[in-house]
Amino acid sequence: SVSIHHDKGYISIYYNLTTISVTKGSSVSSSDAVIGTASSSFHFELRKQSSSGVEVLNPKNILQKRRK
């Protein structure tokens, strides 16, 4: 799995990758389109970290807002 820590406490997590193109501690920018390749059972999770803990978010709600 690969976890990417974003601004404002967001964390995206990618599971079941068949290959991983990044290394632990490396920086990933928006121009880095490939972090790995996915299998047919690919899983994506989005979380938000705050002072009260970590909340699991529905990625559809967040990604649809960003498309507009």
C-alpha positions in Angstrom: 0.0 0.0 0.0 1.0 3.6 -0.5 -0.1 6.5 1.8 0.2 10.1 0.6 -0.2 12.9 3.2 -1.7 16.0 1.6 -2.4 19.5 2.9 -5.1 20.2 5.5 -4.8 16.7 7.1 -5.9 14.6 4.1 -4.4 11.2 3.5 -5.0 9.1 0.4 -4.2 5.4 0.6 -3.8 3.1 -2.4 -4.1 -0.7 -1.7 -3.4 -3.8 -3.9 -0.9 -2.2 -6.2 1.0 -4.7 -8.4 3.9 -2.3 -8.6 5.0 0.7 -6.6 6.9 3.6 -8.3 7.6 5.7 -5.2 9.8 5.0 -2.2 9.1 5.7 1.5 9.6 9.3 2.4 9.6 10.6 -1.2 7.7 13.6 -2.3 4.9 13.2 -4.9 3.7 16.2 -6.8 0.6 16.6 -9.0 2.7 16.2 -12.0 3.8 12.8 -10.9 0.9 10.9 -12.5 2.1 7.3 -11.6 2.7 6.0 -8.1 2.2 2.4 -9.2 0.1 0.1 -11.2 -3.1 -1.5 -9.9 -4.6 -4.9 -10.0 -8.2 -5.6 -10.7 -8.9 -5.5 -7.0 -7.4 -2.0 -6.5 -8.7 -0.1 -3.4 -8.5 3.6 -2.8 -9.3 5.2 0.6 -9.4 8.9 1.7 -9.0 9.9 5.3 -8.9 13.3 7.1 -6.8 13.7 10.2 -7.8 16.2 12.9 -7.2 16.9 16.5 -10.1 14.5 17.4 -8.7 11.6 15.4 -8.9 10.2 11.8 -12.1 10.1 9.8 -12.6 7.9 6.8 -14.2 9.8 4.0 -16.2 8.8 0.9 -13.8 9.7 -2.0 -16.7 10.2 -4.4 -17.9 13.2 -2.4 -14.5 14.9 -2.3 -13.5 14.1 -5.9 -16.8 15.2 -7.4 -16.5 18.6 -5.7 -12.9 19.1 -7.1 -14.1 18.3 -10.7 -16.4 21.3 -10.8 
